[in-house]
Amino acid sequence: MALPIAPSLRIIAGQPPAEPGLWLCALRPEAVTGLVELARQVRRLRPGVRLFISAPGAMSEVAALAEATAEAPPPDAGRRRLRSFLTTARPDLVVLLGSALPPDIIDAATRAGAALVLADARLAPPVRGRRWGRQGSPAATDERAEAGPALETRASWLHPFRQRRLRRLLGRFRQILVQDQASEDALRQLGVAPDRIEVTGPMAEVADPMPCTEAERAALATLLHARPVWLAVGVPEAEAEWVLSAHIHALRHAHRLLLILVPDRPTLADSIAAHCAGSGLICASRAQEEEPEDDVQVLIAEDMSELGLWYRLAPVTWMGGTLRGLRSTRSPLEPAALGSAIVQGPRTAPFSAAYARLAAARAVRLVAGPAALADAVADLIAPDKVATLAHNAWAVTSVGAGAAEAAARAVLATLDAATRPEER
């Protein structure tokens, strides 16, 4: 668990810290996801590094997710607080995540002798044809004192003063890691040397594949005899009847179809079993060590720790809570990481960003009601139709993981260079 900065450092005055220090700073809320993924990759590649984390708003949860050594001041902290932190913590490298250039942090880090990297940045060349307005540049609303100028598509880049300011700030960075080729092209237009730019891709949230026992997976796969299977995960009580109705509809198209139903609370298992009995469905209970024999149509599995097993066995996953519940009960990146196609309703919070990424990649099937859910399940039983969704979903998680790892390797290479005696 990350600690506040003061009690966690224990630095002896006048002596350098034993391990290199790295400060990761998310400049705006949308950069927090990238920060967490970058921190995880840094920890994996270099476990001993001193890692300081800062982000807008409450940082305790972010620091814990990132396995930080300590929390650093937020990006809108004043100059005095920033200087105090840099003097006490003595990070060797400061990584700013996002598309803003905060002068206070950049100047304080430079004066403290820390190297700078800009990561997960996205920008575009200036758009010509706009006129300079009376209120200043069109980007004026983005220029908060704490954030600095935003690197976005703005006619104001054409203004000589703004270009000089951007070039001065960008010149402080040893490396700039961008999301796409357009961002690299824009930086080159601003005079940034090509060897200081690297396209790493967008660092989006990544779900590590959930574990399972391979022997158990193989045994169940053998028992199922290639039966078609679909999974309904995190199903709330209000949605259970609709899920079972969809299964009954799908059974008309594939009479051997098995539904693995994971309720959002273990206490719902008995009521779901009663629903099955009332609907004429034969069910088995995983908690009672019952097996999905050939005549079993619904397997109730209330243990969330086994989700890695079910995602691997089920080519299709319904995201519980997205149709009739209050919210999505699980992240869609969990099944996506294991190649299970995703069916969802319209209620995507608190994982809206992840659902949006998957939707943009055509990796989900969206349904608006119980009848559409039934049709989707019946349709996706066909292997050729489910394969495209599953592949697209897996690709989304793979790209995010690759971008974070590439960025982490670039950051650590810069950290190594910054801590060499001849570089200091």
Order of alpha helices (4+ residues) and beta strands (2+ residues): alpha-beta-alpha-beta-alpha-beta-alpha-beta-alpha-beta-alpha-beta-alpha-beta-alpha-beta-alpha-beta-alpha-beta-beta-alpha-beta-alpha-beta-alpha-beta-alpha-alpha
